[in-house]
Amino acid sequence: MTEIEILRLITVGCIAIPLVVTLALTPVSMRVAGRIGAIDIPKDERRMHNRPVPCFGGMAIFAGVILALALIQSDFFQGIFLLKNYARIGEGDIVGLILGGTVVFVAG
């Protein structure tokens, strides 16, 4: 497998993993939002929706991105693509991305 093919597979994985996880978790987050009452109900002109909309879509996106970061950093993923010394992101970098993303997610 050439270097370009490896980079293409990594790129597809970095896009496909969060996409699939987000698509799978979106209906779950909508149900959770309905159960706990996290629904934006349009009651004035300032709202852009015409019908009630769940407010937990960011939860599915957050989970997809965090899972992709964790998986890409894992030894399993690194071993598949033989990236031990090629494109390994530092452990501190991943922890920083996850913590920073968590702060932004929690803060809204």
PARO-885528 format. One line per field, with one value per atom (N, C-alpha, C): atom name; x, y, z. Coordinates in steps of 0.02 Angstrom, whole numbers, plus 50000, padded with zeros to 5 digits. Layout:
BEGIN
at c(CA,...)
u c(X,...)
v c(Y,...)
w c(Z,...)
end
This chain:
BEGIN
at c(N,CA,C,N,CA,C,N,CA,C,N,CA,C,N,CA,C,N,CA,C,N,CA,C,N,CA,C,N,CA,C,N,CA,C,N,CA,C,N,CA,C,N,CA,C,N,CA,C,N,CA,C,N,CA,C,N,CA,C,N,CA,C,N,CA,C,N,CA,C,N,CA,C,N,CA,C,N,CA,C,N,CA,C,N,CA,C,N,CA,C,N,CA,C,N,CA,C,N,CA,C,N,CA,C,N,CA,C,N,CA,C,N,CA,C,N,CA,C,N,CA,C,N,CA,C,N,CA,C,N,CA,C,N,CA,C,N,CA,C,N,CA,C,N,CA,C,N,CA,C,N,CA,C,N,CA,C,N,CA,C,N,CA,C,N,CA,C,N,CA,C,N,CA,C,N,CA,C,N,CA,C,N,CA,C,N,CA,C,N,CA,C,N,CA,C,N,CA,C,N,CA,C,N,CA,C,N,CA,C,N,CA,C,N,CA,C,N,CA,C,N,CA,C,N,CA,C,N,CA,C,N,CA,C,N,CA,C,N,CA,C,N,CA,C,N,CA,C,N,CA,C,N,CA,C,N,CA,C,N,CA,C,N,CA,C,N,CA,C,N,CA,C,N,CA,C,N,CA,C,N,CA,C,N,CA,C,N,CA,C,N,CA,C,N,CA,C,N,CA,C,N,CA,C,N,CA,C,N,CA,C,N,CA,C,N,CA,C,N,CA,C,N,CA,C,N,CA,C,N,CA,C,N,CA,C,N,CA,C,N,CA,C,N,CA,C,N,CA,C,N,CA,C,N,CA,C,N,CA,C,N,CA,C,N,CA,C,N,CA,C,N,CA,C,N,CA,C)
u c(50042,50000,50045,50031,50073,50054,50096,50084,50020,50007,49946,49884,49887,49830,49816,49869,49861,49829,49853,49824,49751,49734,49664,49620,49644,49606,49597,49649,49645,49593,49595,49548,49476,49465,49398,49375,49420,49404,49387,49424,49412,49346,49321,49256,49200,49212,49159,49140,49188,49174,49127,49144,49098,49030,49031,48968,48922,48947,48905,48881,48926,48906,48855,48865,48818,48749,48749,48685,48650,48687,48657,48631,48665,48646,48596,48585,48538,48467,48439,48372,48370,48424,48427,48426,48465,48467,48400,48365,48298,48249,48253,48209,48226,48291,48312,48289,48296,48274,48199,48160,48088,48070,48106,48092,48109,48162,48181,48156,48123,48094,48141,48195,48243,48220,48162,48132,48122,48143,48133,48064,48019,47951,47946,47931,47927,47866,47879,47823,47826,47875,47878,47911,47915,47942,48017,48050,48123,48146,48103,48121,48116,48162,48161,48124,48105,48069,47994,47957,47884,47855,47894,47870,47921,47903,47951,48011,48070,48132,48173,48197,48240,48306,48334,48395,48458,48457,48515,48554,48548,48585,48660,48683,48754,48783,48741,48764,48786,48749,48767,48831,48837,48897,48958,48951,49005,49028,48981,48998,49034,49012,49044,49116,49127,49195,49241,49216,49257,49275,49226,49240,49292,49286,49335,49405,49410,49476,49506,49464,49489,49509,49470,49484,49547,49554,49613,49676,49672,49730,49745,49697,49705,49760,49788,49840,49811,49748,49716,49716,49693,49691,49761,49807,49876,49907,49891,49919,49892,49828,49798,49834,49847,49877,49953,49982,50055,50082,50050,50067,50106,50138,50173,50220,50255,50302,50285,50225,50210,50167,50107,50061,50031,50069,50042,50037,49978,49967,49987,50017,50037,49978,49988,49934,49907,49951,49929,49886,49900,49860,49788,49780,49713,49676,49710,49679,49658,49700,49682,49621,49619,49561,49497,49502,49443,49421,49468,49449,49421,49454,49429,49360,49350,49284,49231,49250,49203,49183,49231,49215,49168,49181,49137,49067,49065,49001,48960,48992,48957,48935,48978,48962,48907,48901,48848,48873)
v c(49941,50000,50062,50107,50167,50218,50268,50321,50359,50372,50408,50367,50302,50260,50259,50258,50260,50325,50381,50446,50451,50422,50422,50382,50324,50284,50321,50354,50392,50448,50483,50537,50511,50457,50428,50407,50377,50357,50417,50471,50531,50564,50552,50580,50531,50467,50417,50401,50396,50378,50429,50493,50540,50544,50537,50539,50483,50422,50365,50369,50387,50393,50448,50504,50560,50541,50509,50488,50437,50393,50343,50374,50424,50453,50510,50537,50593,50574,50518,50500,50488,50460,50449,50516,50563,50629,50665,50654,50685,50656,50590,50558,50582,50587,50610,50682,50724,50793,50797,50755,50754,50732,50684,50658,50707,50745,50791,50863,50873,50938,50988,50965,51011,51023,51057,51069,51145,51171,51242,51249,51282,51292,51363,51370,51437,51474,51527,51565,51640,51660,51729,51733,51791,51800,51790,51794,51788,51717,51668,51598,51585,51544,51531,51468,51426,51365,51374,51335,51339,51287,51238,51184,51172,51138,51124,51084,51102,51071,51049,50985,50963,51000,51012,51051,51011,50946,50904,50878,50909,50886,50890,50938,50945,50886,50853,50795,50739,50727,50674,50693,50755,50778,50773,50795,50791,50718,50673,50602,50574,50591,50567,50591,50653,50682,50654,50649,50623,50549,50510,50440,50435,50476,50475,50493,50543,50562,50505,50474,50419,50359,50344,50287,50298,50357,50372,50369,50389,50388,50318,50273,50207,50167,50121,50077,50032,50013,49971,50005,50067,50105,50118,50135,50148,50084,50027,49964,49944,49958,49941,49977,50040,50081,50088,50050,50051,50121,50158,50228,50242,50193,50204,50264,50273,50329,50377,50370,50409,50470,50459,50515,50515,50493,50487,50556,50571,50634,50622,50671,50663,50651,50611,50595,50659,50706,50769,50810,50804,50840,50815,50749,50719,50737,50732,50750,50823,50866,50937,50948,50914,50920,50895,50839,50811,50857,50881,50926,50993,51020,51083,51075,51020,51006,50996,50964,50953,51020,51064,51129,51168,51168,51203,51171,51104,51069,51085,51082,51094,51168,51213,51285,51306,51267,51283,51328)
w c(50000,50000,50000,49954,49949,50002,50008,50057,50042,49978,49958,49975,49963,49980,50055,50094,50167,50188,50161,50178,50157,50100,50078,50127,50148,50196,50262,50284,50346,50339,50283,50271,50269,50234,50231,50301,50340,50408,50452,50444,50484,50467,50408,50388,50402,50386,50391,50464,50508,50577,50611,50611,50643,50606,50540,50503,50524,50526,50544,50616,50662,50732,50741,50709,50714,50685,50628,50599,50644,50675,50719,50784,50811,50875,50870,50811,50804,50826,50802,50826,50902,50929,51002,51038,51015,51048,51042,50987,50979,51031,51042,51091,51162,51177,51243,51253,51203,51209,51222,51188,51200,51270,51296,51363,51419,51409,51463,51451,51395,51381,51350,51319,51287,51215,51209,51143,51137,51080,51066,51033,51068,51042,51015,50950,50921,50948,50986,51014,50998,50959,50936,50868,50839,50771,50768,50823,50823,50810,50822,50809,50734,50708,50637,50618,50667,50652,50659,50620,50623,50670,50688,50732,50787,50841,50895,50869,50893,50871,50932,50933,50988,50988,51047,51053,51068,51057,51075,51015,50958,50899,50908,50947,50960,50999,51038,51076,51029,50976,50928,50890,50871,50835,50881,50942,50991,51001,51010,51020,50959,50900,50839,50833,50846,50840,50894,50956,51011,50998,50974,50959,50903,50853,50798,50823,50865,50893,50934,50975,51017,50974,50923,50881,50839,50812,50771,50813,50875,50919,50945,50942,50972,50937,50974,50946,50891,50898,50847,50779,50778,50715,50689,50733,50713,50684,50714,50690,50621,50610,50545,50489,50498,50446,50453,50499,50509,50518,50563,50571,50635,50662,50726,50724,50670,50666,50609,50581,50521,50537,50560,50570,50640,50688,50756,50787,50811,50846,50919,50950,51019,51065,51117,51164,51196,51211,51240,51192,51128,51079,51078,51079,51079,51143,51199,51263,51262,51235,51229,51185,51128,51084,51118,51153,51187,51243,51284,51339,51313,51262,51233,51203,51167,51138,51191,51246,51301,51333,51342,51371,51326,51262,51214,51214,51215,51215,51278,51335,51399,51404,51382,51387,51338,51285,51237,51185)
end
